[in-house]
Amino acid sequence: MTLSKSVIALALTSGMIFSSVVAAADEQLRELSLPASSLTGLNAEVGAGGFTLKTSADTDTVTVTALIGHQGDREPELKLEQRGNDAFLVAKFPANTSWFGKSPYIDITVTVPANFNLELEDGSGDIHISGLKGNIKVKDGSGNIELMGGNTVSIEDGSGDIELTDIVGTLSITDGSGDIDISNVGGNTHIKDGSGNIQASDINANIEINDGSGNIDVSRVAAKVEITDGSGNIKVSDAESLVLHETGSGNVTSNNIRSGVTL
């Protein structure tokens, strides 16, 4: 009986090792590139998987590295081509693609010139964007978003945390759920949020927040703070003025509001 159990254990262990090797073999690395000298932006449509965008001040090429993870025989749509003045990237599997309940993914890393604009439509997975000087528009289903840099920035997000910093121009965020943390924004800022905490600091213009639920903490605003809130605590400090349309449930505290508070 003991020998039989040992044999079964060995067989199971061998099976686990074999499965691990197969899983590793189902990851493929592909690279794409496109001359960027006549281009001004990147338009990307990506499905499940991470998306990372980096910049280079002296590059004249758009480069894409795609780590593709899947089982089965369905191939992804993966292409990079020029459309007008934009590089156009598609990286996704057909809808409802899975293998024994395991969904495929494509992790994308892109390098572009720093002065590019970006328009990104993402299905799911974390997004990391850094170094862009152009305008940025992101439409995301789910996953965390981390963004550093950009001129005019627009984010439409279903769920996941959002962290943004060093925005030169205006900022617009429409978010379903998840925490929001923004800092160092040069232009007017508008946030419409379903649920989750909001923290905003060093805003060099007006900021307007329309929030369903969650705590709000705003500090160091050069102009007006305007808040409509369903529930959660509100704390505002170091602003020119504060307008509270609705405060719902929760405590409200303010400090150093130079032109006063309007309820």
N, C-alpha and C positions, 0 to 999 in steps of 0.2 A: 504494500500500500504506500509506503514512504517513497519507494522508487518511482511509482506511478505519479505521485504528486510532484516530484522533482522534475520528471520529464515534462509534465504539463506546464510547470512554472517556466522551464527552459523554453518551451515552445512559445508560451505567451511573451516571454522576454524577447525572443528572436523576432516575433511578430511586431512588437513595439518598435524594435530597432529598424525593421524593414519599413514600417510605416513612416518613421522619421526620415529615412533616406528618400522615400518616394515623395514626401511633402517637400523636401529640399529641392528635389529634381523638378518640381512643378513651379519653381520660381525662375523666371527668365528675365534677363537684362537686355533692354534694347535702347539704342541711342539714335536720336534724330537731330538734324541741324539745318539751319536756313540762313543765308546771308541777310544781314540786318541793315545794310548801309542805306537802303531806300525805305525803311520801315519806321513807323512812329509808335507802334503799340502791339500788344498781344491780346488776342481774343481766344479764350480757352473754354472748352466744354469737357468736363471730367466727371466720371462717375464715382464709384466707391474707391477710397484710398486716400492717402495723404497727398497734399500739394505744397511744395516748397518753392518759392521764387527768390532768387538771389540776383544781384546786379553786379556789373563790372563796368567801370568808367571807360575802359579802353577796348572793350570787345566790339567787333563788328559782325557778330554772329549770334543767332538765337540757338541755344543748345538745350536739348531735352533728354533726360535720362529717365527711363520708365522701368520700374521693377514690377513685373507682372506675376501675380500669384493666382493660379487657377488649376483645376483638374478637369478632365473631360476634353472634348474635342472642339469646343466653341471658341473661336478666336475673337479677340477684342478688336474694336475699331481704334486704330492708332495711326494718326497722320499729322504732319506738320507741313503747311503750305502757305503761300502768299495769297492774300485776298485784298486787293487794293493796297492801302498803306499799312495793313496789319499782317502779322503772322497769325495764322489760324491753327489752333491745336485741338484735336479731338482725341480723348483717351478714355474709353469706356467699353464695357461689355453690353451685349444686347440685354434688354429688360428680361427679368425673371430667369437669368442664368444662374444655375447652382449645380453642385455636384454632391449628392448625398447630404443635402442640407448645408453645405459649405459654400458661402458666396465668394466669388472672385474679387480681386482688387487690383488696382494699378497705383503704385506710389510714384508720383511725378516730382522730379526736381528740374527746374528751369533756370537758366541763366540768360539775362537780357541786358541790353544797355540801360544805364541808370535813368535816362531821360524818357523811357517808354511810358505809355499809358497802359492800363490793364483793365480788361473786362473778363471776369471769371464767373462761370456758372458751374457750381460744384454740387454733387449729390450728397456724399457723406465722407467724413474723414477730417482730420485736423488740417488747418491752413496756416502756413507761415510765410509772410511776405516782408521783405526788408530791403531798404535802399532805393526804392523807386521815387523819382521826382515828379512824375506825371500824375494824371488823374487815375483814380482807382474805383472800380465798381465791382462789388462782389455780391452774388446771389447764392446762398448756401442753404442746403437742406438741414444737415446736422453735423456737429463736430465743433471743436474749439477753433477760434480765429485769433491769430497773433499777427499784428501789423505794425511795422515801424517805418514811418516815412509816408510820402504821398502829398499831392497838392489838394485837389478836391476829392473827397473820399465818401463813397456811399456804400453802406452795408445793409443787406436784407438777409436776415438769418432766421432759420426755424428754431433750432435749439443748440445750446452749447455756449461756453463762456467766450467773451470777447475782450481782448486786450489791445488797445491802440495807443500809439504815442507818436509825437513829432509830426503832426499833420500841419502843413503850411497853410492850407485854405480852409474851406468849409467842410463840415462833417455831418453826415446824416446816417442814423442807425434806426432800423426797424427790426425788432427782435421779439421772438416768441417767448423763449425762456432761457435762463442762464444769467450768470453774473456779467456785468459790464464794468470795465476799468479803463478810463481814458485820461490822458494827460498831455499837456503841451500842444494845444490846438490853437492855430492862428486865427481862424475865422469863426463865423457863427456855427453853433452846434445844436442839432435837433435829435432828440432820442425819444422813440416810441417803443415802450417795452411792456411785455405781458407780465412776466414774473422774473424775479431775481434781483439781487442787490446791485446798486449803481454807485460807482465812485468816479467823480470827475474833478480834476485839478488843473490849474494853470491854463485857463481858457482865456484867450486874449480878445474876446468879443462876447456876444450874448450866448446864453445857453438856455434851451427850452426842453423840459422833460415832461413826458406824459407817461405815467407808470401805473400798471395795474396793482402789483404787490411787490414788496421788498423794501429794504432800507435804502435811503438816498443820502449820500455824503458828497457835498460840493464845496470846493475851496479855491480861493485865489482866482477870482473871475474879474476881468477888467470892466465888464459892463453888467447887463441885467441877467438875473436868474429868474426863470419862470417855471413853476412846477404845478402840475395837476397829478394828484396821487390818490390811489384807491386805498391802500393800507401799507403800513410800515413807518418806521421812524424817519424823520427828515432833519438833516443837519446842514446848515449853510454858513460859511464863514468867509470873510474878506471878499466882498462883492460890492459893486456900485449900488445895485438895488435888488430887491427880492419881491416877486409877485407870486402869491399863493392862491391859485384858483380853487382847488379842492385839496383837502389834506386827508380825507378818509379817517382811518383809525391809526393811532401811533402818535408819538411825541414829536414836537417841532421845536428845534433850537436854532438860534441864529446869533452871529457875532460879527461885529465890525461891518455892518451893512451901511455904507457911507451915505446913501440918499434915503434910507429907511425901508420899511417893510409894508407892503400893501396886501391886505387880506380880501 
